[in-house]
């Protein structure tokens, strides 16, 4: 049984690698393929009598790990320059506006059609209001530098704001005052602790001389992230700040108090960490979406209500996004309107929301349809990534 498990894991990683190459060559999102493989694997394995136990419970764990790695990978790709501040501010404004508009519209629909209170509707609406950085950042590879950076800023900000708002809603006690208090206090505390922890992690990374140094560093990052989640903060801010600090040594050396730390950052260290994060992200992201498909019951897709609800959600997502992008320029609007995937963050927060809300049984199918179809829509706007020229 041990060697069977090793064989299955090895074959899975090879399949995930092949899917990733297909993504780069054809523009077909790997998310779509991995979910589809999971959906197909479930009945095939059941027909052979092979049962995988406990796999459903691994979905939230894999999702949380993948989310941290993806945000870190995106942050390690961002270079902070004065000429890019306007782009970052634009992306932040877009993410904030999207959260407010989508959240408000979906909250009203949930309250009217599902019989939820407005506060409960807001809890359900928040996961649907967020662009998934786990899908958006990899999908932005084929875009131009300007659009790619916009996607990285926007999707990372969307995830961070969404997590902060979501847990403020969950812990609000169903009152507006409780929500605002939790949001303000959690936001301020998150920023303060994120800054302190990020500086500490950067300092440790510059002083580590042991042969094994990146795994302990990532272990510390995950430990701090988990502690922040247990305290209902927004620890993704810390992940984002940590990556930005490491990849922006010139900026860090100009900040009083941490300039000496910034001077010790080695480009080689940052490069090696980038490679490790990319490798881990590839493995965990593929596992998450495969398991998500595998743990989904095919009967969830047979409900007309699930398809109708997904259609309504997608029309609202793309309709509002087109309207919101128009003021930022026609070129950006045309390129990014369909780049609004729901994915890992939506699924993880929805699973959390389902614990506290009484939702109709078909809604699980609705969420997966939204994730699947919004990722599939990327094939309409993406260009295959050309293979590197050699020789």
N, C-alpha and C positions, 0 to 999 in steps of 0.2 A: 504493500500500500504506500510505503514511503516513496519508492521509486516511481510509482504511478503519479503521485502528487508532484514530484519533481519534473516528470515528463510533461504533465499537463501545464505546469507553470512555464516551462521552457517553450512549449509549442504556442502557448498564449502570447508570450512576448514576441515570438517570431511573427505570429499573425498580426499583432498590433504594429510591429515595425513595417510589415508589408502594407497595412492599411494606411500608415502614415506616409509612406512613399506614394501610394495611390492618391492621397490627398494632395501632395505637392505636385504630382504630375498631371492630374486631371481636374483639380479644383473641387472634387467631391469631398465634403467635410468628413473627417475621420469619425466625428461624433455620430453622424448618421449611420455609418457602416458598423461601428461598435455596438450601438443600440440594436440595430437590425440583427447582428450576429447573436447578441444575447437573447433576443426574442425567438430566434430560430433554434438556438441551442436548448432552450427549455423543453419544448415538446420532444425533440430528438433524444435527449438524454433520458427523459421520462419513459419514452417508448422502449429504450434498452434496459430499463430498470435501474439506471444509475441515478442516485439521488444525492444532491449536494445539500447538506444540512447547514443551517445558520448563515447562508450566504446573504439573505435579505438584511440581516442585522449589520452587515459590513458596509452597507451603502452609505450611511451617515459618516462613518469613520473615514472611509476612502474619500468621501466628498470633502470633508474638512481638511484632510492632508493635501489633497489636490488643490484646493482653494489657496492655501498658504503658498504652496510651491509656484502656482501660476502667477499670483500677485508679485512674489519675489522675483520670478523670471522677468516679468514685465518691468519692474522697477530697475532691475539690473541693465535694462536696455535703454533707459531714459537718461539723457544728458541734459542737465539744467543749464540753460544759457539765457542771457538777458533777452535775446530776440525770440525766445520760445515762451516767455512768461504770458504773452497774450494768448497763445494757443492753449496753454494750461488753464488759464482763467476761463476761456471760452468753453473748454471741455467740462470744467467744474460747474459752470453755469448751466450747461446742457444737462448734465447728470442730475443736478438739483431740480431743475424745472421738470425733467422727465419723471422724477420720483414724485413730485407734487401732483402733476397732471394725471399720470397713470394711476397713482394711488387714489386720487379723488374719484376718478371715473370708475375704477374697478371696485372701490368701496361702495359706491352708490348701487352698482349693479349687484354686488354680493348681498347688500342689505335688502334690495327689492326682490331679487329672484331666488335667493337661498334662505331668506328669512332670518338673516343674522342681524345683530345690532351693528351700529355704525363702527364701534370700536372693534368688534369681531371682524367686520368687513374690511377694516383697515389692516388687520393682521393678515388676512388672506390675500389682500390686494398687494401688499408690499413685495412678496416674492415675485409676483407677476410684473411688477414695475421695474425690475432690475435687469440691466444688460449683463449677461454672464461673461466675465473676463476669461473663464476657462475655454469658451468658444470664440469670443470676439478677438482676443489677442492672437491666437494662432491663425485665425482667418484673415487677419490684417497683414500677414506676411507679404501678400502679393500687391498690396496697395502702395502708393507713393509714400515717401517719408513723412510728408505733412499729415496725410490722412492716417497713417499708421500711428504716429505719435498721438493724434487726437483720440484714436480708438483706445490706446493704452491708458491715457489720462482719464477718459470718460468712463470706461468700463471698470477700472480700478476704483475710481471715485464712487461710481454707482454701487459697487459691492460694499465699500466701506460705509457709505451713508445708509445703505439699505439695512445692513446688519445693526447699525446703531439705532435706527428708527424701529426696526422690527422688535428688538429686545426691549426697547423703551415702551412699546405698545403692549408686549406680553406682560411686562412687569408693572403696568400702569394701574392695575386694580380696576380697570374699565372706567377710568376717569380721565378727563382732559388734563386736569391739574397734575395727576400722577404721571401722565405721559410727558408733559412739558418739563416737569422736575427731573424725571429720569433722563430725558434727552439732553437737557442742559448740563446736569451734573455728570452724566456718563460721558458726554462729549468732551467736557473740560478735563475730566480725570483721564480719559483715554489719551488725549493729546499730551498731557503732562507725563504720564507713565510711558507713553510711546517714545517720547523724546529721550527720557532717562534711560530706558531699556535699550534703545537703538544705539545711543552713544556708548553704553557699556558693552554691547555686543561688538561694535566696531573696534573698541579698544582691545577687547579680548582677541579679535581676529588678527590684529596687527602685532600682537605679542606672542601668539601661539607659534612655537617652533618645533613642536613634535611632528613626527611623521604622519600621524593620524590627527587631523585638526578640523576638517570640514564637517564630518559627521557629528562630533561633539558640539560644534557651533550650531548646526541645524537642530540638534537635539535641544539645545538651550532655547533656540528660537521657538520651537514647537511647545516647549514647556511654558514659556512666557505667553504664547498664544492661548494655550489651553487654560492657563490661570486667568487670563483676561476674559475668556468666554465664561468661565465659571462665575466671575464677578459681574457678568452681563455688561462688559465694556465693549469696545470696538478694537480688538487687538490687530486687525488688519492694517490699521494706521501704523503700528509699530513695524509690521512686515514691510510696508511700503517705504517708511522712513529709513529702515535699515538698508534696503537695497539702494535707495537714492544716495545715501551717505557713502556707501562703498563705491558706487559708480561715478561719483562727482567729487573727486578729491580737490580740484581747484576751488570749488565753492566752499567745501568744508574747511579748507585752510584759511579762509577769510573770516570765519566766525570766531570771535573771542571765546576763549575757554576750551575750545575743541580743536584749535588750529594745529597743535602739536600732535594730536591723534591723527588728523588728516594727513600730515606730512609722512606718517609711517605706513600709509596704505600702499601696498605693492600692486602694480598693474597685473603682475603675474598671478598673485593671489586672487584678485578679482576675476581674472580670466579662467582660472581653474575652478573657482566656485561656480561660475556661469555654466561651465560644461557639466558639472555634477548636477546642478539644479535642472538643467535641460533634460538630462538623462532620467532623473527621478520623476520629473513632471510627465514625461512621455509614458512611463510605466504606470504611474498611479492614475493619470487621467484616462488611459485606455481601460484599466481595470474598473474604474468607477462606472463608466458609461456601459461597459459590457455587463457588469453586475446589475446596473439599473434596468437594462433591457431584460436580463434573465429573471429578475425578481418581479417583473410586471406580468400580471395575468392577461393572457390574450383575450379573455372574455371582456376585459375593460374596453377593448376597441370595438366591441359589437354594439355598444349603446349609441343610438342616434343622438341622445342628449350630450354625450361626451364630445362627439364631432361638432354638434351645433355650438356648444360652449367654447370649444377650441377655435372655431371659425370666428365667433364674435370677438374673442380675445385678440386674435391675430389681426383682424381688421382694425381694431382700436389701436393696437401697437404700431402698425405701419402707417395708419392714417395720421395719428398724432405725431409720429416721428417725422414724417414728411413736412408737416406744418411747422414743427419746431426747428428743423434744419434750414428752412428757407431763409431766415434772416442772416444765417451765417455764410451765405454764398451759394450760388447755383451749383458750382462744381462740387463742393463738399456735400450738398444735398443729394445730388444725383448719385454720388459714389457710396454714400453711407445710409441711405434710407432703408435699404433691406438688410443692412448690417446691424441688426438689433436682436441677436439670438438670446433666447432664454435657455439656461442650461444648469450647470452645477449649483450655482448659488440659489437659483429658483427652486431646484429640487431639494436641497438641504434645508432651506427655510420652510418650504411647504411641509416636509416631513415633521418639522418641529411644530408648525401651526396645526397640523392634523391631530396632534396630541391633545390640544385644548379646545378644538372646534368640532362640532358635530356636522360633518359634511356628507353629502350624498355619495353613494358607493361609486358612481360613474366618474367622480371628479379626479380620481387617480389617473384614469385614462385620459382625461382632459389635459392634465398637467404634462403627461408624457407626450401627447400629441402636439402640444404647444412647443415643447422642447425639440421634438423631432422635426416638425415642419418649419420652425424658425431657423433651425440649423440647415435644413435642406434648402431653404431660400437663399442661402449664401452662394449656392452654385449659379445663381442668376447674375451675381455681381462680381464673383471672384475670377481672377485670371490664374491659370496654372503657373506655379513658380518654375522658371526655367532652370534647367540643369546647369551646374557650373561648367564653364568652358575650361578644358584642360589641354595641355600641350602647346 
